[in-house]
Amino acid sequence: MKEHIKNLYDSHIMNTYARYGVCFERGEGCTLYDTDGKSYIDFASGIGVNSVGYAHQKWVAAVSGQAARLAHVSNLYYTLPGGELAARLGGLSGMTRVFFSNSGAEANEGMIKCARKYSSDKYGKGRHTVVTLVNSFHGRTITTLAATGQDVFHKNFHPLTGGFVHVEMGDIAALRAMDGGDVCAVMLELVQGEGGVLPCPPEFLRELAALCAERDWLLCADEVQTGVGRCGEWFAFQKLGVQPDVVSFAKGIAGGLPLGGFMTGGKCEAVLGTGDHATTFGANPICCAAALATLDILEAALPSVEIKGARIRDGILGMNLPMIKGVRGLGLMLGIQVAGSPREYVQALLEAGLVCLTAGSDTIRLLPPLVISESDIDRGLGIFKSTMGGFA
């Protein structure tokens, strides 16, 4: 079966991913199983997507129940799941309006459009530049690639969309030094994920928020990876004490189904009107039903996210392995800085039965399901220690 699946991919799917040689067949709780029946502890959750693990009964019931009633009708009509989810997200975030999309890149595209239209409506043409951070990652569409502050992702795709400037994380002086006449927004990840799991310094965020308020630049938080409980609060901006004007989300919101979006506060709630933005599948009833169930499940799990993150962090640091240079991150979004090749380590961990990720050039990234148990954490740490110890 494994070779048959790999042959199908090799023959028919574009070769845009450096896939590991594992074919997953099913999951239960926080454990994955491949086509050979081998089990794996999941410290990756599909790159932060499967926040409630696999085959959770409440999630499965919500998805199957909605699929039996209504799958899709488009945004030309009203459906209950989308309205309920928007209201729920507003209550959890303090934001006032939601636009639903299908992915994080789409969510960030919409956030950029919202920022530019806000400035155009208020100030006229020419005030359209969006400032982002060096080492950031905002997506792989041509516009979100331009927003991404990593040249490695830009190669072969020029010309990129114009109107983006990148500054170093923490360099508030560089932002203050900008003339600002053409700037409409600053967009940033509160923890840079693909860049290496690098949290923004809290003082920088506070100074940035004050500067944006002073100059009427929109503060746009890319919470595609950090949001929906991943960092220990519903959204990382709540944990770090800043109030964005626009917030994007995706990944963990629907527990495994494609859903994303962005939310606005009062300052921007009426910026986008009829015809200004759209998507065919946004607010899909099945995905929204899945998201509502996911939020119900995570409500019980959220208080333990920081405790579980600390258990993993302390466990790894306590191993005293020579290649481990440090552990950083927030909640259950962790980066292990290593000497040597992160991909080589992740490959060895996968072979040993632990699913992890890489980030940046020197980081093993951990994004376990938020419902992961202490026993699964300890099992995963045991595999980590024995496997990484073999490199010492």
LINVEN-V605774 format. One line per field, one symbol per residue. ss: DSSP state (H for helix, E for strand, C for the rest). phi: phi as a letter, one per 40 degrees, with the letter a starting at -180 (. if undefined). burial: # if it has 16 or more other C-alpha atoms within 10 Angstrom, else .. A space follows every 10 residues. Layout:
ss=???
phi=???
burial=???
This chain:
ss=CHHHHHHHHH HHCCCCCCCC CCCEEEEEEC EEEECCCCEE EECCHHHHCC CCCECCHHHH HHHHHHHCCC CCCCCCCCCH HHHHHHHHHH HHHCCCEEEE ECCHHHHHHH HHHHHHHHHH HHHCCCCCEE EEEECCCCCC CHHHHHHCEC HHHCCCCCCC CCCEEEECCC CHHHHHHCCC CCEEEEEEEC EECCCCCEEC CHHHHHHHHH HHHHHCCEEE EECCCCCCCC CCCCCHHHHH CCCCCEEEEC HHHHCCCCCE EEEECCCCCC CCCCCCCCCC CCCCHHHHHH HHHHHHHHHH HHHHHHHHHH HHHHHHHCCC CCCEEEEEEE CCEEEEEECC CHHHHHHHHH HHCEECEEEC CCEEEECCCC CCCHHHHHHH HHHHHHHHHC CC
phi=.dcccccccc cbbdcbbccc cbbcbaaagb bbbcccgcbb ccbbfgggcc cbgbfcdccc ccccccccba cabgccbcbc dccccccccc ccbgcbbbbc bbacccccdc ccdccccdcc ccbgcgbbcb cbbdgcabhb cdcccccccb cdccdgbccc dcgbbbbcdg ccccccccdg cbcbabbacc bcccchfbcc cdcccccccc ccccbfcccb ccbdbccfgd bhbdbccccc gbbccbbcaa fccbghccaa ibbbcdcbcb ccbdgcaaac cdgddccccc cccdccccdc cdcccccccc ccdccccccf cccccibbhb fbbbbbcbch cdcccccccc cchbcbbbag babcbbbcdc cdccccdccc cccdcccccc cc
burial=.......... .......... ..##..#.## ###.....## ########## ####.#..#. .##..#.... .#..#...#. ##..##..## ..#.###### ########## ########## ......#### ########## .######### ...#.....# ..#####.## .#..#..... .######### ########## ....#..##. ##....#### ########## ########.# .######### ########## #####..##. ##........ ########## #####.##.. ##.###.### ###.##..#. #..#..#### ########.. .##.###### ########## ########## ##...##..# #.###.##.. ..
